[in-house]
């Protein structure tokens, strides 16, 4: 289809006959139309799609003239102002999509019940990023008449409070994306997204037991507290579980091991405690494991038999900002087979990137070097290891150098020692490497210069020495990437210092200045010699030392009238003691 350009009404006047469908989505139409637009003369229209345009006008009330519409999509159309109540007169609508309808403002629906009470045939309703500001029981009851509703999306709609039980009576509802809590969810759901809002309370045990049918749960970025109920059934069908960014505490539930189809597990940024979840090691599909920013502790080494290799599908593992300790276990990394092969890993889970909602195969957000790196339209071979800000020690395992598919490697803020492996040049796909704030020694390997995709590097605050490899993109990094290594030199740092320049030059003084210096030296030597003559005998001859202190006592008594000498006996020895007379 050729790109449609404004004015829209001129294009539409050329349409003859009965038009029953019009799709102008993604045409990037600039400018708007009003109630007199020829669009509203197409009274036989059944399907209208204006998605992804830039109309930049208020939503015309003339949509009510299109009474035969069964499909209306105004999402991301760039309209301004509020949602006209006239849309609620389109009683034949089966699909209504008003999500993200405005680019500049957040429109409102003051009375949700009044707005949708006539849309009794609706099956798919998307109202994302429209302010509804209703309590749970209010909007739940408002939805009750929509008995054919199958898909509901109220993402970022300022909803609050618990869900009302009336929502469970919508027996056809299979997908729900809400701004609300998780209690009393209908058992027919397959996907549940309640992310990015201010929902409080605990996770309902009923929700966990429903994972026999649920494929994806996303409760990301709320204020949920309490523990994660350890009630995942043996028939758990989850592929994605995301509790990131809440205030959950307690241990990671061991019953998660029942979710044998789990691909994405993100429980980062909570207050979970306990050890590393070795009980997840045998989930054959687990590809993403995010445990960052919790209170987990101990070793990450898990015992396993030679026949049963754990973690074999992992391609993203993020355990940063915890209290894990010990040496980096070589067996753990040896098991990560997928990172050793540069191939399609076939992820199909879901995850959020920033504040935008995408399917997982489309985007992911990864933290590295203190930045949130967002990868949109991500390749399925993307791989990450982030063990930063823990208490790991020892050397970097050599087996890591076999990870041909690794893109991000972060071991910063630990206590690692030893040298950077010279075989690091084998990591041909590496884009980000952060080894800062450790105790690494030796030189930066020349092989690191062959990493042509490396765009982020930080080896600062170690004990590295020698010249930074030259002739590569390493010189394009900031000097801060190498600072804190006193033995490093070369661009982007300074050149190797000349040892002879560190020695202070001999003064070229005149006769008078040098003569004064010699006189000052003679005085200093005389003072030291006299001090030794006087103090030496007192230090080494007891008789002289006793006489010296008797003389000091007499001088003090003559100066201070209240000071007097008194004799004291202890263990057969008689001593003179200075006393102070108070009267």
Secondary structure as UniProt FT lines:
FT   HELIX           8..13
FT   STRAND          21..23
FT   TURN            25..26
FT   TURN            35..36
FT   HELIX           38..41
FT   TURN            43..44
FT   STRAND          47..49
FT   HELIX           61..65
FT   TURN            67..68
FT   STRAND          71..73
FT   TURN            75..76
FT   HELIX           85..89
FT   TURN            91..92
FT   STRAND          95..97
FT   TURN            99..100
FT   HELIX           112..116
FT   TURN            117..118
FT   TURN            120..121
FT   STRAND          124..126
FT   TURN            128..129
FT   HELIX           136..143
FT   TURN            144..145
FT   TURN            147..148
FT   STRAND          151..153
FT   TURN            155..156
FT   HELIX           165..169
FT   TURN            171..172
FT   STRAND          175..177
FT   TURN            183..184
FT   TURN            187..188
FT   STRAND          191..193
FT   STRAND          200..202
FT   HELIX           205..209
FT   HELIX           210..212
FT   STRAND          216..218
FT   STRAND          223..226
FT   TURN            234..235
FT   STRAND          240..242
FT   STRAND          247..250
FT   HELIX           254..258
FT   TURN            260..261
FT   STRAND          264..266
FT   STRAND          271..274
FT   HELIX           278..280
FT   TURN            281..282
FT   TURN            284..285
FT   STRAND          288..290
FT   STRAND          295..298
FT   TURN            310..313
FT   STRAND          316..318
FT   STRAND          323..327
FT   HELIX           330..334
FT   HELIX           337..340
FT   STRAND          350..353
FT   TURN            354..355
FT   STRAND          356..359
FT   TURN            360..362
FT   STRAND          363..368
FT   TURN            369..370
FT   STRAND          371..376
FT   TURN            380..381
FT   STRAND          384..386
FT   STRAND          391..394
FT   HELIX           398..402
FT   TURN            404..405
FT   STRAND          408..410
FT   STRAND          415..416
FT   HELIX           422..426
FT   TURN            428..429
FT   STRAND          432..434
FT   STRAND          441..442
FT   HELIX           446..450
FT   TURN            452..453
FT   STRAND          456..458
FT   STRAND          463..467
FT   HELIX           473..476
FT   HELIX           479..481
FT   TURN            482..484
FT   STRAND          487..489
FT   TURN            491..492
FT   HELIX           499..502
FT   HELIX           511..540
FT   HELIX           542..559
FT   TURN            561..562
FT   STRAND          563..570
FT   TURN            571..572
FT   STRAND          573..580
//
